[in-house]
């Protein structure tokens, strides 16, 4: 583990940029960026287009370690280059942004009001590749839709079980049990989730993890998690809220910092000039940075 990177993520002002849309969410991300599905053919061209979008964001003058702590990468982004260097190396050496890898393979079908992560039998090999490329940590997502005690316990148990596998490789896992912002039982689900998360933290010994959590209904709800000795940082996902709404909610949750995806790239298009693109991205980054400093 890189101590300089750990210190940055744990204590510096800033937020984590989530640039990790994968196969299922890529067409939507490209559409929002102004690239229609008729403009590419097949997965290879699609991933070339999305890599060009991510490269444009990462190499922008407004994207840097003064306001951004880390960036979450899709596996293919880690395996490609930005600015003539492997992506993770470019992020840290040129931008002082800590590289983080999305490791899950998507969601299983809903059961007991939740979606667990699909099995990922090749995780050890992926983690070894990540370590060799200079990756600091990982992120993996499951989803809670209803306040079902068995389902939520299963989600948290799976997150911590895989988290321990990641810790064993010397990486810092970001556990992401997302609560659906449209859940009719969101507040009750958050109550169950927090209790399970604190139990999980208490069983970690001296190991440290991060959480990526939905912005809660009750301001300051995750204070005990944020202050827990086994937590490096608690970050918030935008979860479908607009950037304005997500920032407003985040600013009321002291100690949480952003890890936004769609809310970060909102308003960016392929058709913008470099000056327009940088100006839009700079404003977006500044607004999320400000909301993360409260």
Phi, psi and omega per residue, in radians:
X1 nan 2.381 -3.133
X2 -1.462 1.968 -3.056
X3 -1.124 -0.651 3.130
X4 -1.094 -0.727 3.117
X5 -1.180 -0.722 3.123
X6 -1.062 -0.793 -3.141
X7 -1.065 -0.700 -3.136
X8 -1.107 -0.874 -3.083
X9 -1.135 -0.627 -3.059
X10 -1.323 -0.645 -2.908
X11 -2.194 -0.228 -3.073
X12 -1.454 2.628 2.990
X13 -1.183 2.533 3.111
X14 2.519 -2.956 -3.123
X15 -2.581 3.014 -3.129
X16 -1.844 2.217 3.105
X17 -1.494 2.167 3.136
X18 -1.687 1.821 -3.107
X19 -2.009 0.770 -2.904
X20 -2.102 0.468 3.061
X21 -0.997 2.420 -3.119
X22 -1.982 -2.858 -2.993
X23 -0.808 -0.914 -3.037
X24 -1.175 -0.602 -3.053
X25 -1.710 -0.053 -3.070
X26 -1.168 -0.797 3.138
X27 -0.995 -0.686 3.129
X28 -1.153 -0.751 3.126
X29 -1.069 -0.722 3.130
X30 -1.183 -0.679 3.120
X31 -1.060 -0.783 3.117
X32 -1.092 -0.483 3.136
X33 -1.474 -0.029 3.079
X34 1.618 0.295 3.094
X35 -2.009 2.003 -3.109
X36 -1.423 2.785 -3.122
X37 -1.108 -0.399 3.110
X38 -1.233 -0.209 -3.079
X39 -1.592 0.010 3.055
X40 -2.565 2.758 -3.094
X41 -2.258 2.014 3.087
X42 1.460 2.924 -3.061
X43 -1.111 -0.702 -3.063
X44 -1.033 -0.832 3.133
X45 -1.171 -0.643 3.131
X46 -1.067 -0.799 -3.111
X47 -1.239 -0.498 3.016
X48 -1.102 -0.760 -3.131
X49 -1.114 -0.765 -3.086
X50 -1.261 -0.540 3.074
X51 -1.167 -0.661 3.088
X52 -1.092 -0.679 3.103
X53 -1.126 -0.813 -3.123
X54 -1.154 -0.691 3.116
X55 -1.075 -0.702 -3.139
X56 -1.096 -0.686 3.114
X57 -1.167 -0.883 -3.032
X58 -1.135 -0.630 -3.095
X59 -1.518 -0.114 3.125
X60 -1.050 2.457 3.102
X61 -0.998 -0.440 -3.090
X62 -1.432 -0.157 -3.091
X63 -1.739 1.883 -3.112
X64 -2.815 2.966 -3.033
X65 -1.232 -0.110 3.072
X66 -1.219 -0.480 3.136
X67 -2.175 -0.289 -3.071
X68 -1.993 2.154 -3.121
X69 -1.345 -0.834 -3.044
X70 -2.674 2.948 3.071
X71 -2.333 2.305 3.117
X72 -1.597 2.195 -3.048
X73 -1.928 2.530 2.929
X74 -1.312 2.637 -3.077
X75 -0.897 -0.770 -3.127
X76 -1.130 -0.554 3.113
X77 -1.193 -0.694 3.073
X78 -1.047 -0.650 -3.068
X79 -1.403 -0.145 -3.133
X80 -1.823 -3.124 -3.124
X81 -1.952 2.646 2.979
X82 -2.296 2.308 3.130
X83 1.022 0.531 3.084
X84 1.391 0.165 3.120
X85 -2.289 2.749 2.966
X86 -0.930 2.441 -2.955
X87 -0.927 -0.837 -3.079
X88 -1.091 -0.693 3.136
X89 -1.136 -0.780 3.121
X90 -1.053 -0.783 -3.110
X91 -0.994 -0.827 -3.051
X92 -1.382 -0.812 -3.052
X93 -1.263 -0.716 -3.026
X94 -1.673 -0.460 -3.037
X95 -2.089 -0.164 -3.065
X96 0.964 0.675 3.078
X97 -1.953 2.266 -3.033
X98 -1.342 2.206 -3.103
X99 -1.490 2.297 -3.098
X100 -2.242 2.508 -3.034
X101 -1.987 2.245 2.962
X102 -1.259 2.171 -3.043
X103 -1.948 -0.294 -3.051
X104 -1.333 2.817 -3.116
X105 -1.878 0.425 3.125
X106 1.738 -3.052 -2.966
X107 -1.815 2.484 2.992
X108 -1.339 2.986 3.103
X109 -1.141 2.669 -3.105
X110 -1.150 2.365 3.062
X111 -2.636 2.406 -3.113
X112 0.935 0.653 3.062
X113 1.275 0.229 3.139
X114 -2.438 2.870 2.951
X115 -2.101 1.933 3.036
X116 -1.247 2.995 3.022
X117 -1.372 2.500 3.003
X118 -1.071 2.701 3.071
X119 -1.035 2.511 3.017
X120 -2.282 1.458 -3.042
X121 -1.144 -0.379 -3.104
X122 -1.606 0.297 -3.019
X123 -1.036 -0.785 -3.106
X124 -0.987 -0.764 -3.135
X125 -1.136 -0.708 3.115
X126 -1.125 -0.735 3.123
X127 -1.109 -0.711 3.101
X128 -1.074 -0.709 3.089
X129 -1.125 -0.710 3.115
X130 -1.065 -0.794 3.117
X131 -1.027 -0.755 -3.093
X132 -1.170 -0.413 -3.115
X133 -1.698 0.061 3.072
X134 1.546 0.376 3.108
X135 -1.271 2.435 -3.118
X136 -1.573 -0.720 -3.030
X137 -2.687 -3.073 -3.067
X138 -2.353 2.914 3.059
X139 -2.461 2.439 3.103
X140 -2.560 2.447 -2.938
X141 -2.092 2.345 2.872
X142 -2.224 2.974 -3.014
X143 -2.298 2.359 3.062
X144 -1.869 2.171 -3.108
X145 -1.915 -0.489 -3.103
X146 -2.381 2.805 -3.128
X147 -1.447 1.136 3.141
X148 -1.780 2.026 -3.019
X149 -1.044 -0.759 -3.133
X150 -1.140 -0.760 -3.130
X151 -1.099 -0.791 -3.096
X152 -1.167 -0.682 3.087
X153 -1.093 -0.707 3.128
X154 -1.106 -0.701 3.105
X155 -1.074 -0.871 -3.075
X156 -1.186 -0.713 3.105
X157 -1.034 -0.764 -3.140
X158 -1.140 -0.746 3.138
X159 -1.041 -0.802 -3.121
X160 -1.245 -0.616 3.120
X161 -1.084 -0.839 3.123
X162 -1.227 -0.610 3.097
X163 -0.991 -0.686 3.122
X164 -1.166 -0.614 3.076
X165 -1.100 -0.665 -3.140
X166 -1.266 -0.753 3.093
X167 -1.010 -0.624 -3.123
X168 -1.114 -0.348 3.102
X169 -1.608 0.039 -3.142
X170 1.469 0.251 3.134
X171 -1.828 2.749 3.116
X172 -1.739 1.999 -3.127
X173 -1.451 2.429 2.926
X174 -1.730 1.972 3.105
X175 -1.516 2.193 -3.051
X176 -2.183 1.480 2.992
X177 -1.595 1.508 -3.051
X178 -1.210 2.353 2.959
X179 -1.703 2.172 -3.132
X180 -1.009 2.180 -3.092
X181 -1.144 -0.318 3.140
X182 -1.678 0.128 -3.129
X183 -1.096 2.322 3.077
X184 -1.231 -0.178 -3.115
X185 -2.146 0.620 -2.981
X186 -1.035 -0.855 -3.078
X187 -1.121 -0.727 3.128
X188 -1.167 -0.667 3.105
X189 -1.103 -0.685 3.129
X190 -1.148 -0.645 3.068
X191 -1.029 -0.862 3.139
X192 -1.121 -0.718 -3.101
X193 -1.104 -0.819 -3.090
X194 -1.070 -0.737 3.137
X195 -1.057 -0.736 3.132
X196 -1.206 -0.673 3.133
X197 -1.123 -0.732 3.132
X198 -1.149 -0.672 3.051
X199 -1.037 -0.775 -3.140
X200 -1.091 -0.754 3.123
X201 -1.090 -0.709 -3.099
X202 -1.165 -0.296 3.134
X203 -1.710 0.186 -3.041
X204 -1.567 -0.105 -3.059
X205 1.163 -2.189 -3.137
X206 -1.784 0.198 -3.127
X207 -1.450 2.678 -3.046
X208 -2.190 2.432 3.116
X209 -2.274 3.042 2.989
X210 -2.067 2.727 3.015
X211 -2.042 2.511 2.942
X212 -2.105 1.977 -2.944
X213 -2.229 2.635 3.042
X214 -1.114 2.470 3.077
X215 -1.026 2.152 -2.960
X216 -1.375 2.775 3.082
X217 -1.114 -0.633 -3.075
X218 -1.802 2.107 -3.114
X219 -1.033 2.414 3.104
X220 1.318 0.222 -2.993
X221 -1.083 -0.590 -3.052
X222 -1.691 0.386 -3.099
X223 -0.942 -0.754 -3.111
X224 -1.122 -0.585 3.083
X225 -1.220 -0.798 -3.102
X226 -1.032 -0.662 -3.062
X227 -1.579 -0.006 -3.063
X228 -1.229 2.393 -3.089
X229 -1.103 -0.324 -3.131
X230 -1.631 0.136 3.138
X231 -1.833 2.289 3.006
X232 -1.398 -0.850 -3.132
X233 -2.865 2.576 2.979
X234 -1.893 2.143 -3.139
X235 -1.979 2.763 -3.057
X236 -1.987 2.443 3.024
X237 -1.669 2.667 -3.103
X238 -1.419 -0.467 2.908
X239 1.096 0.290 -3.106
X240 1.834 -0.192 2.996
X241 -1.170 2.601 3.003
X242 -1.124 2.846 3.137
X243 -1.033 -0.715 -3.126
X244 -1.074 -0.838 -3.131
X245 -1.160 -0.750 -3.123
X246 -1.090 -0.768 3.129
X247 -1.099 -0.720 -3.122
X248 -1.109 -0.762 3.126
X249 -1.151 -0.749 -3.104
X250 -1.085 -0.733 -3.104
X251 -1.067 -0.415 -3.139
X252 -1.553 -0.077 3.135
X253 -1.930 1.518 -3.003
X254 -1.118 2.351 3.112
X255 1.614 -0.311 3.026
X256 -1.483 2.472 3.032
X257 -2.105 2.816 -3.041
X258 -1.322 2.614 2.809
X259 -2.413 1.311 -2.991
X260 -1.663 2.560 3.092
X261 -1.947 -1.378 -3.107
X262 -1.099 -0.638 -3.132
X263 -1.170 -0.436 3.093
X264 -1.297 -0.729 -3.022
X265 -1.605 -0.028 3.137
X266 -0.912 2.204 3.088
X267 1.616 -0.198 3.108
X268 -1.451 2.357 3.092
X269 -2.377 2.710 3.116
X270 -1.117 -0.443 -3.053
X271 -1.408 -0.218 -3.113
X272 -1.218 2.564 2.978
X273 -1.188 2.898 3.124
X274 -1.033 -0.701 -3.124
X275 -1.133 -0.761 3.131
X276 -1.135 -0.744 -3.118
X277 -1.085 -0.847 -3.113
X278 -1.112 -0.664 -3.128
X279 -1.162 -0.754 3.122
X280 -1.127 -0.789 -3.129
X281 -1.141 -0.692 3.131
X282 -1.067 -0.760 3.126
X283 -1.139 -0.711 3.112
X284 -1.091 -0.855 -3.125
X285 -1.072 -0.744 -3.109
X286 -1.131 -0.707 -3.109
X287 -1.166 -0.681 3.139
X288 -1.260 -0.662 3.084
X289 -1.051 -0.804 -3.128
X290 -1.089 -0.748 -3.141
X291 -1.165 -0.479 -3.121
X292 -1.423 -0.196 -3.056
X293 -1.593 0.013 -3.057
X294 -1.449 nan nan
